[in-house]
Amino acid sequence: MNREQIKEKLIYLIRNAVSDWYTGPVTEETTMQDMACDSLDAIELQVIIEKAFNISPDDRVWDSTNNIGEWIDLVYSLTKNQ
């Protein structure tokens, strides 16, 4: 998958996962705080993404990201050679 395809899929997954409490835009600049996600919500999103893309980055890698764009870059970097 190229980066744009990953972006579309990841944003789709996030929108579905947070739709009960967040209806605003989800862009590369969106943060967990923007979507009113607590730490448990963030972990649940990460698990959804890991399963969808068949990846398993270390928790410290997830913790070092600040927004959806960085999640996209992370997924892309872990899947570009698959």
Summary of the structure (lengths in Angstrom):
residues: 82
radius of gyration: 11.7
end to end distance: 8.7
largest distance: 35.4
contacts: 203
relative contact order: 0.20
helix: 59%
strand: 0%
